[in-house]
């Protein structure tokens, strides 16, 4: 999975992402199969076009410019503005990052505080 160097949780106030009914009572987004297909399609494209880019040393705008063709393709297919596709991508990429972090923490077990003596 390719993650842009800036993915962060964005507020889900854009009506486009999905209807409010798709958010549970705590405001957590539940990614649907359709969302995963959408995100996987962009990620697969990103793996190809961003493979030689160092996300830490490449401006975000340059990274996003490389993803514009697939996002425009999705915008054309769904009839949504390009900006809406970008917002949805950012939201879903954030959710995927949270899922990956939670899985990592689950696999690693509870945090352990160690007392270090000098």
N, C-alpha and C positions, 0 to 999 in steps of 0.2 A: 504494500500500500504506500503510495506516495502522498506525503502530507506537505502542503505548502508551509513555509516557515512562519506563518502567522495565524494559523487556524485557531480561533478562539470562539467561545460560546457567544453567539449573537442573539439578541432578543428576538423572540418569535412573534413580534407584533406585526410583521408583514402578513397581510391577509393571504398572500399567495401560497406560502409554504404548504399549508394544508388548512382545511377548516379548523376552527378552534376545537371542534368536537374531537379531533384527533389527539388533543393534548389531555393528559389525565389531570386529576384534581391538583396535584402538586406542581403542574406545569411542565412535567417531564414529557418529552416527546417519545412516542413509541414508533420506531422505524418499521414501516410496512415492507412487504416483499417488493412492491413497486418502487419504494424509495431505495431499497438495496440495489435493484437493477439500475436505477438512475445513477446512483453513486458509483457502482462498479463500472459502469460504462465510462464515466469521466475518469475514474482512477486508472482503468486500463489504458485509456488514451494518454493520460498523464505519465504513466510508466514509460511509454514510448517517446513522447516529446520532451519530457523533463529528465530523461535518464542521465544526461551529461551535465545537468545543472546542479550546482551546490546551493541548496535552499538558504543556507546561512549567509552566503555571499552574493546572492542574486536578489535584486529588488523584487518585491512582491508584484509590482506592476508588470515586470517582465515575465514572471511566472504565469500570471493571469492572462497576459497577452498570448502566451503559447497555448492556453486552454480555450481561448476564444472560439476557434472553429468547432469544437465539440459542443460547447455551450450554445453557440448559435444554431447548430444542427438540432439540439434538443429544444431550443426556443421555437424554431420553425415547426418542429413536429407537434409541439404542444400548443402552439398559438399564444405562448406567453412571451412577454418582453424578455430580452436578454438579461436585464437587471434582476428579474424575478428568478431566472434560472441560477444566476450567481448566488442570490440570497439562499435559495433552496440548497445549493451545493454546499455553501458555507455552514448552514445549519446541520445538514446531514453529515458532513465531514467532522464537525464538532461532536455530534452524537456518536459517530464511529470511534473517534478518539477516546471518548468517555468509556464506551464499551470495552475498548482494548485495555484501557487503564484498569477498569474494574476486573477484567479477566486476569490481568497480570497480578493484581493484588490478591485475587482469590487463589490463584495458583501458588503464589509465594507465601500465603498464610498471613496471620496477623502480624502487625508491626511489633518489633521487639525493641524495647529501649535497653541499651547496654550502658552500664556505668563504666566509664573509662577512668582509670586511675593513672595519675602521672607520677 
